[in-house]
Amino acid sequence: MTQFLFVTDLDNTLVGDAAALQVLNQKLAQHRQEHGTKIVYSTGRSLSSYQELKAEQQLLEPDALVVAVGTEIYYNGSDAPDATWSDKLSHNWDRDVVVATGAHFADLVPQPEPEQRPFKVSYFLTEEAAVEVLPQIEALLKQRGLEVKLIYSSGKDFDILPRQADKGMAMAFLRQTWGIDSAQTVVCGDSGNDCALFSVEKERGIIVGNAQPEMLAWHEANPFEHHYLAKAHCAGGILEGLNYFGFL
């Protein structure tokens, strides 16, 4: 047993099966105490939304919290984001231009204000409308000279981020900061915005059994040996995967 980096999405990945989460928390807490394992939550939620979830669920205190789809990183309960990461994302990013561009599309419904972040513009978008809207807004943003990343997940959530931002890049930044090898990193997810976690190097990946169709389609198109599709849902699937890879 040695130190590893554990990175997981929250909603419908870590959270969703209270009994399995309790078991997983016990094992992870013990592993962190004995081996220095790092625990990271990587979520699409804002910091305030994460804090609401934390008040409702039995969650371990993470070593780092990645919120707003990889655009903000917080350490050890701090409310100040990592300045180095923020500086990196600010290159060629103009939030006002992104918002003005989105206003041209009637199908884009802005998400509530707490979900709008300095490096994230978020909308609700139906699957039917997404087929036409996504390529159109991507082309328009490119015409306006912006280097952005579009992430569509769960058949309704649409985020526009700086090109350098996503969950995977934030994870790679933390891995480099802490000096942990990709082979000693395990990532867990269930939806489209988690695909980036599985696309960096050869991190071990656990796709929970209740994964969204877009995550399953991505896995089918990218059948890597270092990824595991669990049968159990949520924390139960994570336990299954950690045992499969020999981390626990």
Buried (B, 14 or more C-beta within 10 A) or exposed (E): EEBBBBBBBBBBBBBBBEEBBEEBBEBBBEBBEEEEBBBBBBBBBBBEBBEEBBEEEEBBEBBBBBBBBBBBBBBEEEEEBBEEBBEBBBEEBBBEBBEEBBEEBEBBBBBEEEBBBBBBBBBBBEEEBBEEBBEEBBEBBEEEEBEBBBBBBBBBBBBBBBBBBBBBBBBBBBBEBBEBEBEBBBBBBBBBBBBBBBBBEEBBBBBBBBBBEBBEEBBEEEEEEBBBBBEBBBBBBBBBBBEEBEBB
